Amino acid sequence: MQIPVIKKLVENYSVEELENAEFCLMEEKELPFEVEGKDDGEILTHLIAAGWIIEKMEKDDIPFPKALRAYTEKVRSSISS
């Protein structure tokens, strides 16, 4: 997971655009825009993280750093469970 890649996605795309790219990736179709990542798993992680963060920012009216922190806490908690 690369935070600069996620930040770029959050700044440049909507949740709908990210979900569409996720669908394209899952269907093995060409992505509508470039997403950096060493493999499809990392690309998928970036797309999912960016969508989640945008929704969190809008829902809670918080800036990117706080939403990113909430996302990383969620991931850590799921890994340690």
C-alpha positions as CSV (number, residue, x, y, z in Angstrom):
1,M,0.0,0.0,0.0
2,Q,1.5,3.3,-1.1
3,I,0.0,6.4,0.5
4,P,1.1,8.8,-2.3
5,V,-0.8,6.6,-4.8
6,I,-3.9,6.6,-2.7
7,K,-3.7,10.3,-2.1
8,K,-3.4,10.9,-5.9
9,L,-6.5,8.8,-6.5
10,V,-8.5,10.6,-3.7
11,E,-7.6,14.0,-5.2
12,N,-8.4,13.1,-8.8
13,Y,-11.3,10.6,-8.9
14,S,-14.8,10.1,-7.6
15,V,-16.0,7.0,-5.7
16,E,-17.9,6.0,-8.8
17,E,-14.8,6.3,-11.0
18,L,-12.8,4.2,-8.5
19,E,-15.5,1.6,-8.3
20,N,-15.6,1.4,-12.1
21,A,-11.8,0.9,-12.2
22,E,-12.2,-1.8,-9.6
23,F,-14.8,-3.5,-11.7
24,C,-12.6,-3.3,-14.8
25,L,-9.7,-4.8,-12.9
26,M,-11.8,-7.7,-11.6
27,E,-13.1,-8.4,-15.1
28,E,-9.5,-8.2,-16.5
29,K,-10.4,-5.2,-18.7
30,E,-8.2,-2.2,-19.3
31,L,-8.4,0.4,-16.5
32,P,-10.0,3.7,-17.4
33,F,-7.0,5.5,-15.8
34,E,-3.5,4.5,-14.6
35,V,-3.2,3.2,-11.1
36,E,0.3,2.5,-9.8
37,G,1.0,-0.8,-8.1
38,K,3.4,-3.7,-8.4
39,D,0.6,-6.1,-9.2
40,D,-3.2,-6.4,-9.5
41,G,-3.5,-7.0,-5.7
42,E,-1.8,-3.7,-4.8
43,I,-3.7,-1.8,-7.5
44,L,-7.0,-3.2,-6.0
45,T,-5.8,-2.2,-2.6
46,H,-5.2,1.4,-3.8
47,L,-8.6,1.6,-5.4
48,I,-10.5,0.2,-2.4
49,A,-8.6,2.4,0.0
50,A,-9.1,5.6,-2.0
51,G,-12.9,4.9,-2.3
52,W,-13.2,4.2,1.4
53,I,-11.2,7.3,2.3
54,I,-13.3,9.6,0.1
55,E,-16.5,8.2,1.6
56,K,-15.1,8.7,5.2
57,M,-14.0,12.3,4.4
58,E,-17.5,13.1,3.0
59,K,-19.4,11.3,5.8
60,D,-17.5,12.7,8.7
61,D,-16.4,16.0,7.1
62,I,-12.7,15.4,7.8
63,P,-9.5,16.0,5.9
64,F,-7.5,13.4,4.0
65,P,-4.9,12.8,6.8
66,K,-7.6,11.9,9.4
67,A,-9.5,9.7,7.0
68,L,-6.3,7.9,6.0
69,R,-5.5,7.4,9.7
70,A,-8.9,5.9,10.2
71,Y,-8.4,3.6,7.2
72,T,-4.9,2.4,8.4
73,E,-6.3,1.8,11.9
74,K,-9.1,-0.3,10.3
75,V,-6.6,-2.4,8.4
76,R,-4.3,-2.9,11.4
77,S,-7.2,-4.0,13.5
78,S,-8.4,-6.5,10.9
79,I,-4.9,-7.9,10.6
80,S,-4.4,-8.3,14.3
81,S,-7.7,-9.9,14.9
